Amino acid sequence: MEKYATRIKTGSGDRPLPDRESRHGFPAGLTPREAEVLALIATGMTNAEIAKQLFISPHTVKNHVTNIYKKLEVDDRTQMALWAIAYHMVDDNLSD
């Protein structure tokens, strides 16, 4: 994945996007499943919808979301979605 100099506004001012990659090649050290959850969040899905889509429990989705918040250093789902869009992690077919 390419690294971008995009910034996301947060309550504590602008912070650059994390530039580390996981061993799987995903930005910010995301696991493949976290990247999948993040892409679905960016399409507007709720945790319950994500759980149903991925055949996992809502509690597991919540754990992934918590980990994503920490890794991306964002404060809400909107910032999470903007981050995913900036890194081209959203499949165009999912967002239609």
ZAGUNU-266160 format. One record per residue (C-alpha): chain; x, y, z. Coordinates in steps of 0.25 Angstrom, whole numbers, always signed. Layout:
+-------+-------+-------+-------+
! chain !     X !     Y !     Z !
+-------+-------+-------+-------+
!     A !     X !     Y !     Z !
...
+-------+-------+-------+-------+
This chain:
+-------+-------+-------+-------+
! chain !     X !     Y !     Z !
+-------+-------+-------+-------+
!     A !    +0 !    +0 !    +0 !
!     A !    +5 !   +14 !    -3 !
!     A !    +7 !   +23 !    +8 !
!     A !    +0 !   +37 !    +8 !
!     A !    +2 !   +50 !   +15 !
!     A !   -13 !   +51 !   +18 !
!     A !   -16 !   +57 !   +31 !
!     A !   -29 !   +55 !   +39 !
!     A !   -34 !   +65 !   +49 !
!     A !   -35 !   +60 !   +63 !
!     A !   -39 !   +67 !   +76 !
!     A !   -24 !   +69 !   +79 !
!     A !   -21 !   +76 !   +66 !
!     A !   -16 !   +69 !   +53 !
!     A !    -8 !   +57 !   +54 !
!     A !    -1 !   +50 !   +42 !
!     A !    -7 !   +36 !   +39 !
!     A !    +2 !   +25 !   +45 !
!     A !   +12 !   +20 !   +34 !
!     A !   +15 !    +6 !   +40 !
!     A !   +11 !    -6 !   +33 !
!     A !    +7 !   -19 !   +38 !
!     A !   +14 !   -32 !   +34 !
!     A !    +2 !   -34 !   +25 !
!     A !    +5 !   -21 !   +17 !
!     A !    -7 !   -13 !   +23 !
!     A !    -4 !    +1 !   +28 !
!     A !    -4 !    +5 !   +43 !
!     A !    -1 !   -10 !   +47 !
!     A !   -15 !   -14 !   +44 !
!     A !   -17 !   -29 !   +43 !
!     A !   -25 !   -34 !   +31 !
!     A !   -38 !   -36 !   +39 !
!     A !   -36 !   -22 !   +45 !
!     A !   -34 !   -16 !   +31 !
!     A !   -47 !   -24 !   +26 !
!     A !   -55 !   -18 !   +38 !
!     A !   -50 !    -4 !   +35 !
!     A !   -54 !    -5 !   +21 !
!     A !   -68 !    -9 !   +25 !
!     A !   -68 !    +2 !   +35 !
!     A !   -65 !   +12 !   +24 !
!     A !   -77 !    +7 !   +16 !
!     A !   -86 !   +11 !   +28 !
!     A !   -89 !    -3 !   +34 !
!     A !   -92 !    -4 !   +48 !
!     A !   -85 !   -14 !   +57 !
!     A !   -97 !   -23 !   +56 !
!     A !   -97 !   -23 !   +41 !
!     A !   -82 !   -25 !   +41 !
!     A !   -83 !   -37 !   +50 !
!     A !   -94 !   -43 !   +41 !
!     A !   -86 !   -40 !   +28 !
!     A !   -73 !   -47 !   +34 !
!     A !   -80 !   -58 !   +42 !
!     A !   -74 !   -54 !   +55 !
!     A !   -80 !   -49 !   +68 !
!     A !   -83 !   -34 !   +71 !
!     A !   -74 !   -35 !   +83 !
!     A !   -63 !   -39 !   +73 !
!     A !   -66 !   -28 !   +64 !
!     A !   -65 !   -18 !   +76 !
!     A !   -52 !   -24 !   +80 !
!     A !   -47 !   -21 !   +66 !
!     A !   -52 !    -7 !   +66 !
!     A !   -45 !    -4 !   +79 !
!     A !   -32 !    -9 !   +73 !
!     A !   -34 !    -1 !   +61 !
!     A !   -37 !   +12 !   +69 !
!     A !   -24 !   +10 !   +76 !
!     A !   -16 !    +7 !   +64 !
!     A !   -21 !   +18 !   +56 !
!     A !   -21 !   +28 !   +67 !
!     A !   -35 !   +33 !   +64 !
!     A !   -46 !   +37 !   +73 !
!     A !   -59 !   +33 !   +65 !
!     A !   -64 !   +24 !   +54 !
!     A !   -65 !   +36 !   +44 !
!     A !   -50 !   +38 !   +45 !
!     A !   -48 !   +23 !   +44 !
!     A !   -56 !   +24 !   +31 !
!     A !   -48 !   +36 !   +26 !
!     A !   -35 !   +28 !   +29 !
!     A !   -40 !   +16 !   +21 !
!     A !   -44 !   +24 !    +9 !
!     A !   -30 !   +32 !    +9 !
!     A !   -23 !   +19 !    +9 !
!     A !   -32 !   +13 !    -2 !
!     A !   -37 !    +2 !    +7 !
!     A !   -51 !    +2 !    +2 !
!     A !   -55 !    -6 !    -9 !
!     A !   -63 !    +2 !   -19 !
!     A !   -73 !    -9 !   -20 !
!     A !   -76 !    -9 !    -5 !
!     A !   -79 !    +6 !    -4 !
!     A !   -90 !    +6 !   -15 !
+-------+-------+-------+-------+
